[in-house]
Amino acid sequence: MDRLIVLMATLLVATGCLGSTVKQIANAVPSDCPESILATGEFEVLTEDLPDNPEGLAMARDGRLYISTPDTVFQVAADGTRTSLASVPAALGLALSGGDLYIAGFTDGNLYHMFTESKVTRTVAAGLGHPNYPVVTPWATLLVADDTVNRVSEVTFDGVATVWTDLVPTPNGIVFSADGATAYVASTFAVTDLNGGGPEDPGLWALDIVDGAVQPPARKLVTFDAGTTPDGVALDDEGTVYVGLNVARQVARVDPRNGSVEVFEFGKVGPASMAFGRGDFDRCSLYVTNLLGRDVWRLRIGRPGFPTERN
């Protein structure tokens, strides 16, 4: 497969898609990343011509990369070849625990568990509304975001589901700080009223956590303009948060210490889920599903990521 390389001349600070809390920060300090044909901010296609638009993506510790289209889960190798693993109804977000996959079924309200060795799939929990983005917690449960309402559910591995928080409007991507004391949550859509507090634009929120429970209030770190649709998130080794803005075709790099933002312009790519590389994949690049196309991309960041598979 020919690999398309798109060269980016600069890292640009967004002016039309980000709210007034945004300001420019200095480029990240260079790290000991492996040599690459891509410079920071450049991107290339990893795999293309999928049967449908991909959204979910998860990277295992050993470098196995999984992606989902609306009814199929694939494994993708570092050279872009892919294998269909299983058919899963309404498959959307993906999470990994113990090498196995947990899959959000957006339209049927289910959370699925796929044993990656046998490809057998079972239902873990039902009645979750429109589950979009699952993530494994540092205390060994699952959080499942529903961006059609203001709800993140907590699901135990034996299927007991409870509401974990309703403090973030239309929650989507979730990533934890390295110490597990903070959850960073992307909110996707503007809402006319957030829990009686009035309208709220999309953004990135921080939730403080003690013993697995949210400690109010939720803190909004960054405001994005309505219509940018913040989606998946990732964390690098310095604790910087990356947010995919799929309609804006950008990846925002957010410093959670002060809410400062830089933006990677992403051409025609509408970034949905993303993760830093492991194994044979470049650990200093994000691998990103394109919600606006039928392909998966690599975006060179120039810093290694913090692993999201915790258990």
Salt bridges, closest charged atoms under 4 A:
GLU44 OE2 - ARG3 NH2 2.79
GLU44 OE2 - ARG298 NH1 2.97
ASP62 OD2 - ARG64 NE 2.95
ASP100 OD2 - HIS113 NE2 3.07
ASP146 OD2 - ARG151 NH2 3.21
GLU200 OE2 - LYS220 NZ 2.75
ASP208 OD1 - ARG219 NH2 2.80
ASP237 OD1 - ARG303 NE 3.01
GLU238 OE1 - ARG303 NE 3.54
ASP255 OD1 - ARG257 NE 2.90
GLU262 OE1 - ARG253 NH2 2.41
ASP282 OD2 - ARG298 NH2 2.93
ASP282 OD2 - ARG300 NH1 2.52
GLU309 OE2 - ARG61 NH1 3.85
